[in-house]
Amino acid sequence: MHSTDINIYDLDGNLQVSSNLFVYNKGILSKKMYPLAYYNLHQLNTIQYSNYEQIGGISYVSIYRPLRDDNGNAYAYLNIPSFTNQDELKQEISNFLVTIINLNAFIFLIAGTIALFLTNRITSSFLLISKKMQEVNLGKTNEEIEWKRNDEIGGLVKEYNKMVKKLEESAAALAKSEREGAWREMARQVAHEIKNPLTPMKLSIQYLQKAIDNNSVNVKEMAGSVAKTLVEQIDHLSKIASDFSQFANIGNPKKEVFDLHEMLYSLASLYETTENLLFKWVPVHHRIMVYADKTQLNRLFTNLLQNAMEACDNNSRRVISVSEEIREESIIVKVSDNGEGIPLEMQSKIFIPNFTTKSSGTGLGLAMSKTIVEQAKGRIWFETIEGEGTTFYVELPILRATKPLEAV
């Protein structure tokens, strides 16, 4: 097994068996057992004896030990000469260690490959579940995960699929509840707004009917007054219907490319001749091309200007200014007034539908304005100082700014 020479000597120290008889037959080595070894084993009964021996210039280690029978009596002596030198021994040890290291490296490589395969298989499953969870949304149909294996991940997938079904049911119930709530709120608001003008209309007609029954002499004048009241309230009803209609249709913009500067210039021209109003118009003298719903933006700035006018009603001298400012890829339009400003407790509710600071009105104007701006990929905000006035800012993305005609 180890390619090692073996010599067996009898109890007298004579060679009996050798795996390499050549060195003994040629007289290179004596057939007698090494004396010190024989003495230690035969006389001193040493269990094992090692000694350095030499053949010519070659030194080697020779190991001796007795062979015993079942009773423990020696019947021969075994000798194993080792001709391997120290360098060869170190080389063998080094080769052995390298083999062990390579074997361990191979085992670790195989184990790492198997672990990587198993880890990728497990993590891919979890990544699939994680991706599906990230895509879960109340506003769309969520897909279930197909998993055919009945393992731990399969149990997790089943729970996910159950959650998706429950989420769809909850989303449907929530959408239904929101629709019903929105309709109830809308119905309440419409009823409230319609009731306000109906009351003076009813009182006016009752007053006129009573005057007719009593044959009052000024029935004609009273009829004219009642007719005027009815026309005013009918106009108010028409405005209410128009506001609600616009609010309902605001989610369907018809976008087009148009010159925002030209539209603002047209609106500014309408207010410059208003009595008891100092109107300031500060343009940038550029055509400002935007992509949005022109009708809705016209409604937006008309509403902001109307609000500015109404905010100054209690002032003896009303001042309103509209200015344009180009900032890189957007335009900012500022609408300022010198009204009373917005109270602090009302500032957070300004853009909420149905909220209004006026004694009349639907409270949809600024809510619609905010929606219009957001649909145009812009933003709207305001700055206000109580007792000094309010400035609304509208920022919209522009396509390009070009020099205008001189008339503009």
C-alpha positions, 0 to 999 in steps of 0.5 A: 500500500505504501511501497515500503520495504519490509524485512523479517529477522528470526530471534537470533537476528538472521534475515528470513524474509525481505521484500528487497533481497537484492541489496542483501544478496549482493552484500550491500547490506548485511543479513544480520540484524543491526546490533543495537536494534537486536540488543534493545529488542532481544535483551531489553525487550523494547517495544520499538526501536528506531535508528539511523543507518547508512548505505554508502552516502545515503542515510535512512531511518530504520524501525524495528519492533518484535512480532508476538504470538497470542501469548505475547511471546516474540517469535520474530523481529520486523524491520521497515527501512525508510529511504525517504529523505527529509526534503522528500518527506516535506514534499510529501507532506506539502503535497498532502496538505495541498491535496487536502486544501484543494479537496476542501476548496472543491467541497466549498465550491460545490457547497457554495454553488448548491447554496447559491442555486438554492438561495437564488431559487428561494430569493427569486420566489420572494422577489416575485412576491415582493414585486407583486406586493409593490404593484398592489393598488386599490385603483386597479385589478391585482393579479394573483400569483400562480404557485404549483408547489405545496411548500412554505412559499406556497403557503405564503402565496396562498395567503397573498392571493387571499389578501388580494381577493379581500383587497378587491372586495374592500376596494369595491366596497370603499368605491361604492361607499365613496360614490354614495358619500359623494352623491349625498354630499353633492345632493346636500350642497345642491339642495342647500344652494337651490334653497337659498334663491327659492326662499326670496322668490317664494316670499316675493310671489306671496307678497305680490299675491297678497297685494293683488288680493287686497287690490293695492294701488301700487300693484304694478310697481310691486310686480316690477320689483318682484319680477326684478327679484325673480330674474336676479334669483333665476340668474343665481340659480343658473350660476349654481347650475353652471358651477356644478356642471363645470365641476362635474366636467372638469376631469375631461380636459381638451388640451391644445397648444395656445399662447397664454400671454394672449389669453391673459392680455385679453382678460386684462383688457376687460378689467383696465376700464372698470370703474373704481379700480386701479388695474396693473398689468405687468407682462413679459412681452413674450408669447408663452406657448403652453399645452393645456385646456384653454377654456379651463385656464380662461375659467381659472384666471377669470375666477382668480380675478373675480375673487380679487375683485370681491376681496376688495369690495369693502375698500374705497380704492381697489387695486388689482395687479396681474404679472407674468414671470418666466422661470427656466421652463415654466411661467408664474402668473401672479394675481394680487389684490389689496383686500382684507386677506385670508384669516389664518384659520381658513387658509388650510381650507381654501382649496377644499370643495364646498368651502367658501368665505362668502355669504353666497356661492358654491365654494367650488371656484378655487377647488376647480382652479386647483384641479385645472392647474394640476391637470395642466401639470402645474401648481397653485399657491397663495400668500396672504397678509390679513388687512393688506391683501392676497396674492395667488401664484399659478405656475405652468410648464411652457413649451417655448417663449417667442417674441410677440407682435408689438401690439401684444 
